[in-house]
Amino acid sequence: MRYSFKSAFAPHIIGLIQQKQADGFIYHSNAVLLKKFDTFCLSRFPDTDVISRDIVAEWAVIRSTEGKNYRNSRMYALRQLCLYILSLGLEAYVPHDIGSNDKSVLYIPSQEELSLFFKQLDSWISPTQVTRRIDIECRVMFRLYYCCGLRLSEVRFLRKEDVDFENGILTILNSKGHKDRLVYLPLDGITQLCEYRKVIENIAPETPLMFPGQILSHPLSCSTIERRFENCWNRLPFSQSTDKRPTPHCLRHAFVVERLNDWMRQGISLNEMLPYLSKFLGHKSPSETYYYYHLVNKAFSIVRQKDKVSNRVIPEVFNYEGNY
């Protein structure tokens, strides 16, 4: 248990987390949300030992610093806790199941922007020994996000035993949707990962993790990864002119977009390749993967280049005004 819970609902929160983990779920992100709920109750309702409608209503208020999706995630975590409390024969007000319908449009960096970003990342020198180690880790992690389309958690929780260095295969266990899969590295990725292994074995031979955090037994935190990404991005000349702030997850989006673009330019059928890409990314279905393509700003120009039907079907419009 990474967190200390202190509110009146602490025993139930701990029980829920233990049950979920015993069932095989990592249950880390919801544990973070439940820790926030625990702190909220300790501050706002310190003398209450029943999750009432008033508690739920105040917890449901959307904060100025969050979006609808994050607020819905908080409510979902609370709903699970309330259902768990009911299963114990105790009283709790269960909030409605709130679906998350908003799909945020992330910023997709161009190849030029990514090239400058990685140059900045490689030249970054931190002041302390621990942060210099994290510099090395981030250089590899961000390339795995971009070159393999991996999720943040899939790289963060990667263990040394999950990497086949000889054949360049990553074993991704219990990812989103509780699915496992194999991810094959590009050739230059194998070389870089083998070089990185020598460095991390020399610095931290005792840790089983590929990317340990400041505490070697814990993975690198999301906040550290996001902060390092933001610091590097903010040093780029175009960082203040982008309409949306990029995040580390945009590297995964960029991977998908570039694959689809390359296949279209080469005349490769997306219908044939999309199922393979979907499995590679750990998606439920090709339709989930195809969602990414609405982010492609070059899609229309590629379609026009490949389109051989429109000129035959849609006639050219001439100016007939001179005939009147």
N, C-alpha and C positions, 0 to 999 in steps of 0.2 A: 504494500500500500504506500504510494508515493505522497499522499496528502494526509494531513491531520484534520479531522472533522470535529467541530466543537459545539455545534448547535444541538437542540433537543432532538433533531432528526438524524444525528450522527450515526447511531446504531443501525438505523434502517438504510442509510446511504451506504455504509460499509457492507451491510448484508447484501444489498443489491449488487454492488460491485463484485463482491466475492462470488455470488451466484453466477453472474454473467461470465466471469473469468473461469469459473469451474465448468461452464458450458462450452468453453473454448473460444470465447470472444476476448479480444484484447481490451476493449472497453476503456480506452484511454481518453478519447475526446469527450465522451459523456461524463467521465469522472472529473474532467476539468470543469465542465458546466455544473456538475453537482457540487463541486467545491465552491463555486461562485454562489450557488444557491444556499449552501451552508453558511457562508459569510454574510449573505443578504439576510438570512433569518436571524443570525446572531446579532446583527446590527438593528434590524427593524422590528423583529418579533422575538425578543430574547426570552419571554416568559410563556410562549405558546408552544404546546407539545402536540398540536393537531394541525395538519395542513388544511386550512380553511379556505373558503372562497375569497376572503379578503387578501390572504397571502398570495393566492394564485393570480388574483386581479392585479395586484401591485407588481408581481414578478412578470406579468404579461405585457406591461407597458414597454413600448419600444424605446430604446435609448437613442440619443442624438448621434451617438458614435457608431451605431450598428445598422445593418440592413435588415430587411424582412426575413431573409433566409436564416441569419444568425439568431434572430429573435425566435423564429420557429424551432430552431435546434434547441434553444433553451427550454422552450415549452415542451418539446418532445422528451427531453431528459427528465423534466419534472413529472410528466405524465407517467413515464415508466416507474419512477419512484412511488407515485401515488398508487399505481396498480399493484406494485410489490407490497406496499403497506396494507392494502385491502386483502391481499392473499394471505396475510398473517392474521386476518380476522380483526384488524384495527380500523379506525375511522380515518378517512382522507377524502378531500374534494378532488375529483379527477377532472383536469381540464380537457376540453374538446381536442380531438386529434386535428392538429392544424397542418395542412399540407404546405409544402414549399414549392410555389409555382413560378417564382421569379428565376429567370436564368440570366445571370450577369454576363455582360459582354466584356471579355478581358482584352487588354491591349496585346496585340500580336507584334512583337518586334521584327523588323526586317533583318535580312542576313547581314547587311552593313552594320546595323545597330548591335547585333549579337557579336559580330567580329570585334567591334570596339569594346563591348562589354567584357568579353573574355580577355582581351588584352589588359584592360583595367584590373580585372580580377587577378590575373597572373602577376601584375606588378605591385599589388597591394602588399605592404609590409607592416605588420602589427608590432606594437612595442614590447609585448611580453612573450615568454616562451609558450605558454598555453594558447594564447591567441594566434601565434604563428603556426602552431599545429592545426588550429581550426582553419586558418587560411588555406593550408594544404588540403584539408578535407573538403572545403567548399569548392576548390578548383576542380576536384574530381566529381563531387556531388552534382554541381550545376551542369557538368557535361553529361552525366548520366541522365539527368532530367531532359536535356535537350536532344541528346543522341539516341536515347532509347524510349523517350516518352513516358518515363516513370513518374509515379506520384511521389509527393514529399515523404509520406510515411513509408513507402516501399524502400526508399533509399536509406532513410533514417534508421530503420530497424534491421537493415541488412547485417547479417553475421558473417564472419569469415568462412564458416562452414557452408554457407549458402552460395559461395562463389567457386565455380569450377574455373580456376585460372588457366588450366591447360587448354580447355576447349572454349573458353570465353562464354560461359553460360551462368546466368543468375537464376537462382531458385527463389521466387517470390511466394512467401507463405502467408496465408490468412489475410489477403488484401481485401479491398472493398468488396462487399458482397460475400465475404468469407471464402474467396476463391484462391486457389494456388495456380501458378503458371511458371513456365520457363521463358526467360528473355535472353536472346542471343545478342552478344555484343558485336559491334563492327570491329574490324581488325585493329585499327588504331586505338580503339577503346580497350582491347585486350592488353596491348602494350602498355598503355598508361596505367591500367589497373594493376598490372604486375609490378610496375615501378612504384606505385603507391603502396602496395603491400609491403615492399622492403622497408619503406619509410615508416609505416605505422607499426610494423613488427619491431623495429629498432626503438621507436619512441615509446610504444605502449604494448609490449608483447603479451601482457597478462589479460588484456581485454578481449572478450569474444566478439566484440562489435567491430564492424568495418569503419564506422564513423562515430567514435565515442565523443561525448560532450566534455565539459570541464571535469565532471566526475566520470571517471573512465568506465564505470559499470553502467552508466546511463547513456542513451543515444543523444546525439546533438539535438537540442531543443528547436521547435519550430520558430520561436522568437529569435533565436540566434541566427538561423538560416535566413529568415526574412530580413533581419537587420543588416546582415552582411550583403544580401542582394541589394537592398535599398541604398546602402552606403556606396556601393560600387556604381550603381545606376545613376545616383545623384552627381557623380563626378564626370559624367559624360556631357558633351557640349549640347546635346539635344534634350536633356532630361527634363527641362522646364517647359518644353514646347509640346509635349505629348498630351493628348486629350484625356487619357486615362493613365493612372499610375500602375505600372506593371508590377507583378509579383513573381516569385519563383515558379508558381504554377503555370505562368504564361509560357515557360520553356517547353512544357509538355504540349500545350496548344500549338506552339510553333512547330514542334516535331510533326504533329498530325497534319497541319496545314501544308507543310513543305512536301510531305509524302504524297498527299493528294494532288498538289500542283505538279510534282514531277511526273506522276502517272498520267495526268491529263496531257502534259506537254509531249510525252512519249507515245501517246495514243493507246495506253494500257487501259483496259476496261476497269472502271471503278467497281462495277457490280461483281467482278471476279475477285478483285483484290481486297475489297472492304471486309469480307468475313475474316480474312487472315489478319488484317490490321486490327480488327475488333478484338480478336483473341490475343493478339500481341499486347494490346493496351489493357486487357482485363475488363473489357466492357461486356454487358449482358448480351447485346445484339449489335449488328451493323448499323441499325437506325440510331443507336446512341452515339456511334462514332461519326455518322454522317452529320450530326448536329454541328460538329465543329466547322463544317465547311461554310456556314453562313458568315464566318469570321474572315473569310478570304477576300481581300480587296482586289485581287488580281483574277478572280474566278471568271468575271464577265469577259475580260480580254482574252483569256485562254479559250473560253467557249466560242468566241467569235472566230478565233484563229482556226479552230477545229470544225466549225460549222460549215457543212457543204450542202445543206438543204434549204436554208432560208432564201437564198437568191433565186432558187427555182420555184419556191412556193409563194413568196411575197414579191409582187412585181415592183419595179422601180417607179417612183412617183415623179412625173414630169410637170413642169410649170406650163399650164395651159392658158394663163392670163393673157398672153400675147395674142391669142386667137379671138378674143372678144373685142 
